[in-house]
Amino acid sequence: MTVLGGIVFFSITWWLVFFAVLPWGVRSTEEAGVQAERGIPSGIPHRPPLLKKVLITTGIALVLLVAFSVVVQYDLVGYRQFMEAP
């Protein structure tokens, strides 16, 4: 895999994983027992831990990148033969 291919794979995988991780542990202001200010809906997230979610997402995306790189580098699934078949 080329460097550009790795960057593309990582960025696409990162965003997909990020959107999957976003709802983890989200509590609304109503669920948290906090009084919402006037004009603010009670269903909005109360202090979402975004930095934690970014770090989790980055870790998962890196693991997936390494796994994909190993599969491509060592041709573990016969990828090259499949692509060269007439």
C-alpha positions as CSV (number, residue, x, y, z in Angstrom):
1,M,0.0,0.0,0.0
2,T,1.3,3.4,-0.8
3,V,1.5,6.3,1.6
4,L,-1.3,8.1,-0.2
5,G,-3.5,4.9,0.0
6,G,-2.8,4.7,3.7
7,I,-3.8,8.3,4.2
8,V,-7.0,7.9,2.3
9,F,-7.8,4.6,4.1
10,F,-7.1,6.2,7.5
11,S,-9.1,9.3,6.8
12,I,-12.2,7.5,5.5
13,T,-12.0,4.9,8.3
14,W,-11.5,7.6,10.9
15,W,-14.7,9.5,9.9
16,L,-16.7,6.3,9.7
17,V,-15.6,5.2,13.2
18,F,-16.0,8.7,14.6
19,F,-19.7,8.8,13.6
20,A,-20.1,5.3,15.1
21,V,-18.5,6.4,18.4
22,L,-20.3,9.8,18.7
23,P,-23.4,8.4,20.5
24,W,-21.5,6.4,23.1
25,G,-22.2,7.7,26.6
26,V,-24.2,10.7,25.5
27,R,-26.6,12.0,28.2
28,S,-29.0,14.8,27.7
29,T,-29.3,17.7,30.1
30,E,-32.6,16.2,31.3
31,E,-31.0,12.7,31.9
32,A,-28.1,14.4,33.7
33,G,-30.5,16.2,36.0
34,V,-29.3,19.6,35.0
35,Q,-31.7,22.5,34.6
36,A,-31.5,23.7,31.0
37,E,-31.4,27.4,30.4
38,R,-34.5,29.1,28.9
39,G,-34.6,28.7,25.2
40,I,-32.3,25.7,25.1
41,P,-33.9,22.3,24.4
42,S,-33.5,19.7,27.2
43,G,-32.5,17.0,24.8
44,I,-29.1,18.5,23.8
45,P,-26.0,16.6,25.0
46,H,-24.7,17.6,28.4
47,R,-20.9,17.9,28.3
48,P,-20.1,15.4,25.6
49,P,-16.6,14.0,26.0
50,L,-15.4,14.8,22.5
51,L,-11.7,14.6,23.2
52,K,-12.1,11.1,24.6
53,K,-14.1,10.1,21.5
54,V,-11.5,11.5,19.2
55,L,-8.8,9.5,20.9
56,I,-10.8,6.3,20.8
57,T,-11.6,6.9,17.2
58,T,-7.9,7.5,16.3
59,G,-6.9,4.3,18.1
60,I,-9.5,2.2,16.4
61,A,-8.7,3.7,13.0
62,L,-4.9,3.0,13.5
63,V,-5.6,-0.6,14.4
64,L,-7.7,-1.0,11.3
65,L,-5.0,0.7,9.2
66,V,-2.4,-1.7,10.5
67,A,-4.6,-4.7,9.9
68,F,-5.4,-3.6,6.4
69,S,-1.8,-2.9,5.7
70,V,-0.7,-6.3,6.8
71,V,-3.4,-8.0,4.7
72,V,-2.4,-6.0,1.6
73,Q,1.4,-6.3,2.2
74,Y,1.4,-10.1,2.7
75,D,-1.5,-10.8,0.3
76,L,-3.4,-12.8,2.9
77,V,-6.7,-12.9,0.9
78,G,-5.4,-13.4,-2.6
79,Y,-6.1,-9.8,-3.5
80,R,-3.5,-9.5,-6.3
81,Q,-4.6,-12.7,-8.0
82,F,-8.2,-11.5,-7.9
83,M,-7.2,-8.2,-9.5
84,E,-5.1,-9.8,-12.2
85,A,-7.7,-12.4,-13.3
86,P,-9.0,-11.9,-16.8
